[in-house]
Amino acid sequence: MPNTADPAAKLRTAFDLFVAGRRLMRQNLRRRHPGASDEEIDRLLGAWMRNRPGAEHGDAVGERAGWPRRSRRAS
């Protein structure tokens, strides 16, 4: 179990979860399109990553914000 206070461990965990999610979606696409070539699965995966139905603006709730965020210092 990684040290949850270690920022580097948190980042590694985030990357590991991203890779695992991508693998799961690739398997899902293989089941949905059993006759598709590897290149077609790659194309479908890329399209899904760009425009995920239900998460077009990200996974978080709330209002969209620009990046980088402006400082919220009191005047």
N, C-alpha and C positions, 0 to 999 in steps of 0.2 A: 504494500500500500504506500503510495507516494506521500511525502510530507506535504500536507495541505497548506502550510505556511510558506512553502518555497515557491516563489513565482515561476522559476524554471520548470518545476515539476508540474505546476498547473498548466503551463503552456504545452509541455510534452503530452499531458493528458488530453488537452483540447485537440492537438494534432492527431493523437491516436484515435480519438472519437470521430474526427473528420474522416480519417482513412477507413475506419470500420463502417461508418454510414455510407460512404461511397461504395464499399464492397457489397453491402447489403442491397443498395439500390441497383447495382450491376446485376446481382443475382435475381432481383425482382424483374428487371428488364429482360433477362434471359428466359424467365418463366413466361412472361407476357409475349415474348417474340422468339419462340424456340428455333425458328429457321433463320434468324438474323445472323449476319457475319459479325466478327469481332469489331470491324470498322463501323458497322451500323449500330452496334451496342454502344460504342464509344461516342458516336454522334448523338444517340438518344440520351446518354448520360450527360453529355455536355449541355444539351438543350434543357434537361431537367434541372441541372445546376444553375442555369441562367434564369429560368422561369419556373420555379416550383409552384404548382397550383396550391393556393391557400397561403403561400408565404412570399408573395411577390415583393413585399417591402421588408422582408426579414422575419425573424421568428419571435421578436419581442412584441409585447403589447405597448400601446401608447402612441404618441405622435412621432412622425418621422422627424429626424433632426439632421442638419447638415454636418459635414465633417471637414475640417476639424471644428469642434464645438467652440463657440465663443466663450470667453471667460465670464463668469457670473459674479465678479467682484462687486461689492457694494460701493456706491460713489460717495 
